[in-house]
Amino acid sequence: MKGIVAPDVEAYIERLADRGDAALREVERQGTSEGWPIVGPAEGSLLHVLALAVGARRILELGTAIGYSGTWLARALSEDGELVTVEGDPDTAKIAQTNFGKTGVASRARILVGMAEEVLEDLEGPFDLVFNDIDKAGYPAVLEPCVRRLRVGGLLVTDNVLWGGDVARKGRSAETRAIREYNERLAKDPRMVAVILPLRDGVSVAMKIRD
Ligand SMILES: C[S@@+](CC[C@H](N)C(=O)[O-])C[C@H]1O[C@@H](n2cnc3c(N)ncnc32)[C@H](O)[C@@H]1O
């Protein structure tokens, strides 16, 4: 993760963010010590707040990793709510399943193992919130399936959309080009109203306003 906010400001934001309880902090520590690219407490809190704000009962996450962002999202659901979270790596999915047990959300979290592009084909909406955090080169392929599976009034939240600022400069890597295409298509989509927040590596928040 390449931060785009000045490091002292970033540290200030992270210091004031809700860190969850001991179990979630333990997953955060695991993420840091083992080098997992998790969203951290400030973005985790943002996901939690956004899910609460739309009264989410059904959430889709693409990119489970060790279940850190998934826990923030699942904790915003009511008891009968559901987080469906997609992870391409089966070993990683096992770690997430264990962590969902530790953070108390296992009954609300369903992990689907497979590549998001393929899993989405058989996954029916509507969802109240979709969080996209898969490999960046894969962003354009999942945009339309995500928008289609959102209810009107639902949110599509996407991580790393500024890619260290490269999207705004002359970056030509496959990831930079893919994220740029994703951001531009989202900005022009008449079904969506989108804004990019310069939190961490850039977080896009887009509401579906019509089918
Ligand atoms: C950036 S990490 C997700 C971090 C997680 N959202 C968090 O903050 O706790 C991306 C995860 O998505 C998985 N992944 C990457 N591309 C994928 C794809 N196309 N389909 C499914 N999973 C994918 C990776 O194996 C990795 O575990």
The ligand as an ORCA input file, in Angstrom:
! r2SCAN-3c Opt
* xyz 0 1
  C      -5.750     -6.556     -0.845
  S      -6.146     -8.133     -0.302
  C      -7.695     -7.923      0.503
  C      -7.559     -7.310      1.873
  C      -8.852     -7.317      2.651
  N      -9.908     -6.672      1.899
  C      -8.672     -6.606      3.967
  O      -8.470     -5.384      3.985
  O      -8.722     -7.269      5.012
  C      -6.648     -8.931     -1.788
  C      -7.115    -10.363     -1.604
  O      -7.887    -10.703     -2.751
  C      -7.475    -11.931     -3.286
  N      -7.672    -11.776     -4.727
  C      -6.931    -11.039     -5.599
  N      -7.475    -11.065     -6.830
  C      -8.589    -11.829     -6.730
  C      -9.596    -12.209     -7.660
  N      -9.566    -11.815     -8.932
  N     -10.612    -12.983     -7.208
  C     -10.658    -13.381     -5.912
  N      -9.740    -13.041     -4.992
  C      -8.725    -12.274     -5.396
  C      -6.034    -12.122     -2.863
  O      -5.713    -13.489     -2.760
  C      -5.988    -11.374     -1.518
  O      -6.224    -12.256     -0.450
*
